[in-house]
Amino acid sequence: MGKFVFGVVVGVAGIVAGTYVYPHYGYMDMRADRPAGRIEQMYLNNAMDRYAERRAPGARNPFRPTEPILVDGIRLYRANCAFCHGGAEKPVADMRFSPPAPQFLKDAPDMPENQNFLIIRDGIRMTGMPAWGKAMSDEEIWKLVTFLSAMEHIDTLPPAAQAAWKSK
């Protein structure tokens, strides 16, 4: 029994040591021009989802998707988000992030609004997604979130919102 316990302890210590040594000494491929491995992608995507679920404020979006709010959200998106997440002129962005930035015209955001608010306000470490909380007010972030929630129906936005989306 003692040998078994010793083997388990040595095995666990080896895994812990390997988890430290592998990235610490530069064996982990950190290039941004290579896609993340399947395990890394799955682990980090799940970690980010669980983080957003746990930390997202309980607040509700104070805005309804009215035409003026959507127009404001579109202006904020075009100025701050379209470069990485795609826009009316270029539905798929050329940016090469690792992990890749979601392309919202191909796959509309489907997280709850409070989680989108958290991600925009606080950013996501090691992804290229900056924290906008010091550059935008909470009100502006909520307007942006309101537009993101409407992106799934981008072709049926009210006329002024359509015009703002398609303007150059």
CYANA upper distance limits for C-alpha pairs under 8 A (distance plus 0.5 A):
  1 MET  CA      5 VAL  CA      6.90
  2 GLY  CA      6 PHE  CA      6.58
  3 LYS  CA      7 GLY  CA      6.55
  4 PHE  CA      8 VAL  CA      6.76
  5 VAL  CA      9 VAL  CA      6.66
  6 PHE  CA     10 VAL  CA      6.60
  7 GLY  CA     11 GLY  CA      6.46
  8 VAL  CA     12 VAL  CA      6.60
  9 VAL  CA     13 ALA  CA      6.55
 10 VAL  CA     14 GLY  CA      6.53
 11 GLY  CA     15 ILE  CA      6.82
 12 VAL  CA     16 VAL  CA      6.72
 13 ALA  CA     17 ALA  CA      6.50
 14 GLY  CA     18 GLY  CA      6.44
 15 ILE  CA     19 THR  CA      6.56
 16 VAL  CA     20 TYR  CA      6.96
 17 ALA  CA     21 VAL  CA      6.49
 18 GLY  CA     22 TYR  CA      6.19
 19 THR  CA     23 PRO  CA      7.79
 20 TYR  CA     24 HIS  CA      6.51
 21 VAL  CA     25 TYR  CA      6.32
 22 TYR  CA     26 GLY  CA      7.21
 22 TYR  CA     27 TYR  CA      5.78
 22 TYR  CA     28 MET  CA      6.55
 23 PRO  CA     27 TYR  CA      6.11
 23 PRO  CA     28 MET  CA      5.38
 32 ALA  CA     96 ARG  CA      8.04
 32 ALA  CA     97 PHE  CA      6.81
 32 ALA  CA     98 SER  CA      5.60
 32 ALA  CA     99 PRO  CA      8.46
 33 ASP  CA     96 ARG  CA      7.34
 33 ASP  CA     97 PHE  CA      8.00
 33 ASP  CA     98 SER  CA      7.54
 34 ARG  CA     98 SER  CA      7.68
 35 PRO  CA     98 SER  CA      6.59
 35 PRO  CA     99 PRO  CA      7.29
 36 ALA  CA     40 GLU  CA      6.59
 36 ALA  CA     41 GLN  CA      6.29
 36 ALA  CA     98 SER  CA      7.07
 36 ALA  CA     99 PRO  CA      6.92
 37 GLY  CA     41 GLN  CA      6.48
 38 ARG  CA     42 MET  CA      6.49
 39 ILE  CA     43 TYR  CA      6.40
 40 GLU  CA     44 LEU  CA      6.41
 41 GLN  CA     45 ASN  CA      6.34
 41 GLN  CA     99 PRO  CA      7.93
 42 MET  CA     46 ASN  CA      6.57
 43 TYR  CA     47 ALA  CA      6.57
 44 LEU  CA     48 MET  CA      6.54
 45 ASN  CA     49 ASP  CA      6.68
 46 ASN  CA     50 ARG  CA      6.60
 47 ALA  CA     51 TYR  CA      6.53
 48 MET  CA     52 ALA  CA      6.65
 48 MET  CA    124 ILE  CA      8.48
 49 ASP  CA     53 GLU  CA      6.69
 50 ARG  CA     54 ARG  CA      6.60
 51 TYR  CA     55 ARG  CA      6.41
 52 ALA  CA     56 ALA  CA      5.85
 52 ALA  CA    115 GLN  CA      5.93
 52 ALA  CA    118 LEU  CA      7.42
 52 ALA  CA    119 ILE  CA      7.74
 53 GLU  CA    115 GLN  CA      7.12
 55 ARG  CA    118 LEU  CA      8.16
 56 ALA  CA    114 ASN  CA      6.17
 56 ALA  CA    115 GLN  CA      5.57
 56 ALA  CA    117 PHE  CA      8.11
 56 ALA  CA    118 LEU  CA      5.97
 57 PRO  CA    114 ASN  CA      6.56
 57 PRO  CA    115 GLN  CA      8.09
 57 PRO  CA    118 LEU  CA      7.63
 58 GLY  CA    114 ASN  CA      7.39
 59 ALA  CA    114 ASN  CA      7.20
 60 ARG  CA    113 GLU  CA      8.14
 60 ARG  CA    114 ASN  CA      7.06
 61 ASN  CA    113 GLU  CA      7.40
 61 ASN  CA    114 ASN  CA      7.68
 61 ASN  CA    142 TRP  CA      6.65
 61 ASN  CA    146 THR  CA      8.10
 62 PRO  CA    142 TRP  CA      7.83
 63 PHE  CA     69 ILE  CA      7.77
 63 PHE  CA    142 TRP  CA      7.62
 63 PHE  CA    143 LYS  CA      7.38
 63 PHE  CA    146 THR  CA      7.47
 64 ARG  CA     69 ILE  CA      7.98
 64 ARG  CA    146 THR  CA      7.70
 65 PRO  CA     69 ILE  CA      6.62
 65 PRO  CA     70 LEU  CA      6.42
 65 PRO  CA    146 THR  CA      6.56
 65 PRO  CA    147 PHE  CA      7.81
 65 PRO  CA    150 ALA  CA      8.06
 66 THR  CA     70 LEU  CA      6.62
 67 GLU  CA     71 VAL  CA      6.63
 67 GLU  CA    158 PRO  CA      6.66
 67 GLU  CA    160 ALA  CA      7.14
 67 GLU  CA    161 ALA  CA      6.65
 68 PRO  CA     72 ASP  CA      6.74
 68 PRO  CA    160 ALA  CA      8.46
 68 PRO  CA    161 ALA  CA      8.22
 69 ILE  CA     73 GLY  CA      6.62
 69 ILE  CA    143 LYS  CA      6.52
 69 ILE  CA    146 THR  CA      8.06
 69 ILE  CA    147 PHE  CA      8.36
 70 LEU  CA     74 ILE  CA      6.49
 70 LEU  CA    143 LYS  CA      7.48
 70 LEU  CA    144 LEU  CA      8.41
 70 LEU  CA    146 THR  CA      7.28
 70 LEU  CA    147 PHE  CA      5.85
 70 LEU  CA    161 ALA  CA      6.54
 71 VAL  CA     75 ARG  CA      6.73
 71 VAL  CA    160 ALA  CA      7.41
 71 VAL  CA    161 ALA  CA      5.42
 71 VAL  CA    164 ALA  CA      6.63
 71 VAL  CA    165 TRP  CA      8.39
 72 ASP  CA     76 LEU  CA      6.82
 72 ASP  CA    143 LYS  CA      7.05
 72 ASP  CA    144 LEU  CA      8.02
 73 GLY  CA     77 TYR  CA      6.57
 73 GLY  CA    140 GLU  CA      7.93
 73 GLY  CA    143 LYS  CA      5.28
 73 GLY  CA    144 LEU  CA      4.67
 73 GLY  CA    145 VAL  CA      7.84
 73 GLY  CA    146 THR  CA      7.26
 73 GLY  CA    147 PHE  CA      5.63
 73 GLY  CA    148 LEU  CA      8.48
 74 ILE  CA     78 ARG  CA      6.49
 74 ILE  CA    144 LEU  CA      7.50
 74 ILE  CA    147 PHE  CA      6.81
 74 ILE  CA    161 ALA  CA      7.85
 74 ILE  CA    164 ALA  CA      7.24
 74 ILE  CA    165 TRP  CA      6.70
 75 ARG  CA     79 ALA  CA      6.63
 75 ARG  CA    164 ALA  CA      7.67
 75 ARG  CA    165 TRP  CA      8.35
 76 LEU  CA     80 ASN  CA      6.44
 76 LEU  CA     81 CYS  CA      8.05
 76 LEU  CA    140 GLU  CA      8.09
 76 LEU  CA    144 LEU  CA      6.80
 77 TYR  CA     81 CYS  CA      5.31
 77 TYR  CA     82 ALA  CA      6.49
 77 TYR  CA    144 LEU  CA      6.91
 78 ARG  CA     82 ALA  CA      5.59
 78 ARG  CA     83 PHE  CA      8.21
 78 ARG  CA     87 GLY  CA      7.29
 78 ARG  CA    165 TRP  CA      8.44
 81 CYS  CA     85 HIS  CA      6.38
 81 CYS  CA     86 GLY  CA      8.06
 82 ALA  CA     86 GLY  CA      5.03
 82 ALA  CA     87 GLY  CA      5.18
 82 ALA  CA     93 ALA  CA      8.06
 83 PHE  CA     87 GLY  CA      7.73
 83 PHE  CA     93 ALA  CA      6.72
 83 PHE  CA     95 MET  CA      8.25
 84 CYS  CA     93 ALA  CA      5.98
 84 CYS  CA     94 ASP  CA      7.97
 84 CYS  CA     95 MET  CA      6.39
 84 CYS  CA    101 ALA  CA      6.98
 84 CYS  CA    103 GLN  CA      8.31
 85 HIS  CA     91 PRO  CA      8.48
 85 HIS  CA     92 VAL  CA      7.49
 85 HIS  CA     93 ALA  CA      6.44
 85 HIS  CA    101 ALA  CA      6.69
 85 HIS  CA    102 PRO  CA      6.39
 85 HIS  CA    103 GLN  CA      5.18
 85 HIS  CA    104 PHE  CA      6.39
 85 HIS  CA    105 LEU  CA      8.49
 86 GLY  CA     90 LYS  CA      6.21
 86 GLY  CA     91 PRO  CA      4.97
 86 GLY  CA     92 VAL  CA      5.22
 86 GLY  CA     93 ALA  CA      5.26
 86 GLY  CA    103 GLN  CA      6.27
 86 GLY  CA    104 PHE  CA      7.07
 86 GLY  CA    105 LEU  CA      7.13
 87 GLY  CA     91 PRO  CA      5.37
 87 GLY  CA     92 VAL  CA      7.82
 87 GLY  CA     93 ALA  CA      8.28
 87 GLY  CA    105 LEU  CA      7.88
 88 ALA  CA    165 TRP  CA      6.89
 88 ALA  CA    166 LYS  CA      6.46
 89 GLU  CA    166 LYS  CA      8.15
 91 PRO  CA    103 GLN  CA      8.07
 91 PRO  CA    105 LEU  CA      6.44
 91 PRO  CA    106 LYS  CA      8.20
 92 VAL  CA    103 GLN  CA      6.59
 92 VAL  CA    105 LEU  CA      7.97
 92 VAL  CA    106 LYS  CA      8.30
 93 ALA  CA    103 GLN  CA      7.74
 95 MET  CA    101 ALA  CA      8.41
 96 ARG  CA    100 PRO  CA      6.88
 96 ARG  CA    101 ALA  CA      8.40
 97 PHE  CA    101 ALA  CA      6.63
 97 PHE  CA    127 THR  CA      7.27
 97 PHE  CA    128 GLY  CA      7.34
 98 SER  CA    127 THR  CA      6.87
 99 PRO  CA    127 THR  CA      6.61
100 PRO  CA    127 THR  CA      8.35
101 ALA  CA    127 THR  CA      8.29
102 PRO  CA    107 ASP  CA      7.80
103 GLN  CA    107 ASP  CA      6.57
103 GLN  CA    108 ALA  CA      8.11
104 PHE  CA    108 ALA  CA      4.97
104 PHE  CA    109 PRO  CA      6.71
104 PHE  CA    151 MET  CA      7.97
105 LEU  CA    151 MET  CA      7.78
105 LEU  CA    152 GLU  CA      8.36
108 ALA  CA    148 LEU  CA      8.00
108 ALA  CA    149 SER  CA      8.43
108 ALA  CA    151 MET  CA      6.42
108 ALA  CA    152 GLU  CA      5.77
109 PRO  CA    148 LEU  CA      6.93
109 PRO  CA    149 SER  CA      7.28
109 PRO  CA    151 MET  CA      8.07
109 PRO  CA    152 GLU  CA      8.20
110 ASP  CA    149 SER  CA      7.93
111 MET  CA    115 GLN  CA      6.77
111 MET  CA    116 ASN  CA      6.82
112 PRO  CA    116 ASN  CA      6.99
113 GLU  CA    117 PHE  CA      6.61
113 GLU  CA    145 VAL  CA      6.81
113 GLU  CA    146 THR  CA      8.23
113 GLU  CA    149 SER  CA      7.78
114 ASN  CA    118 LEU  CA      6.80
115 GLN  CA    119 ILE  CA      6.76
116 ASN  CA    120 ILE  CA      6.65
116 ASN  CA    145 VAL  CA      6.97
117 PHE  CA    121 ARG  CA      6.48
117 PHE  CA    141 ILE  CA      6.94
117 PHE  CA    142 TRP  CA      7.08
117 PHE  CA    145 VAL  CA      6.82
118 LEU  CA    122 ASP  CA      6.30
118 LEU  CA    123 GLY  CA      8.15
119 ILE  CA    123 GLY  CA      5.52
119 ILE  CA    124 ILE  CA      7.02
119 ILE  CA    131 ALA  CA      8.11
120 ILE  CA    129 MET  CA      8.47
120 ILE  CA    130 PRO  CA      8.11
120 ILE  CA    131 ALA  CA      6.63
120 ILE  CA    132 TRP  CA      6.32
120 ILE  CA    133 GLY  CA      7.76
120 ILE  CA    141 ILE  CA      7.54
121 ARG  CA    131 ALA  CA      5.76
121 ARG  CA    132 TRP  CA      5.36
121 ARG  CA    133 GLY  CA      4.69
121 ARG  CA    134 LYS  CA      8.42
121 ARG  CA    138 ASP  CA      8.36
121 ARG  CA    141 ILE  CA      7.60
122 ASP  CA    130 PRO  CA      7.85
122 ASP  CA    131 ALA  CA      4.82
122 ASP  CA    132 TRP  CA      7.07
122 ASP  CA    133 GLY  CA      6.69
123 GLY  CA    129 MET  CA      5.68
123 GLY  CA    130 PRO  CA      5.10
123 GLY  CA    131 ALA  CA      4.32
123 GLY  CA    132 TRP  CA      7.36
124 ILE  CA    128 GLY  CA      7.79
124 ILE  CA    129 MET  CA      5.83
124 ILE  CA    130 PRO  CA      7.18
124 ILE  CA    131 ALA  CA      7.82
125 ARG  CA    129 MET  CA      7.66
125 ARG  CA    130 PRO  CA      8.45
132 TRP  CA    136 MET  CA      6.24
133 GLY  CA    137 SER  CA      7.09
133 GLY  CA    138 ASP  CA      7.73
133 GLY  CA    141 ILE  CA      8.49
136 MET  CA    140 GLU  CA      6.40
136 MET  CA    141 ILE  CA      6.94
137 SER  CA    141 ILE  CA      6.82
138 ASP  CA    142 TRP  CA      6.63
139 GLU  CA    143 LYS  CA      6.78
140 GLU  CA    144 LEU  CA      6.71
141 ILE  CA    145 VAL  CA      6.62
142 TRP  CA    146 THR  CA      6.59
143 LYS  CA    147 PHE  CA      6.92
144 LEU  CA    148 LEU  CA      6.72
145 VAL  CA    149 SER  CA      6.68
146 THR  CA    150 ALA  CA      7.05
147 PHE  CA    151 MET  CA      6.80
148 LEU  CA    152 GLU  CA      8.46
150 ALA  CA    154 ILE  CA      6.98
150 ALA  CA    157 LEU  CA      8.26
153 HIS  CA    157 LEU  CA      7.25
154 ILE  CA    162 GLN  CA      8.44
155 ASP  CA    162 GLN  CA      8.17
157 LEU  CA    161 ALA  CA      6.40
157 LEU  CA    162 GLN  CA      6.24
158 PRO  CA    162 GLN  CA      6.66
159 PRO  CA    163 ALA  CA      6.66
160 ALA  CA    164 ALA  CA      6.68
161 ALA  CA    165 TRP  CA      6.57
162 GLN  CA    166 LYS  CA      6.66
163 ALA  CA    167 SER  CA      6.35
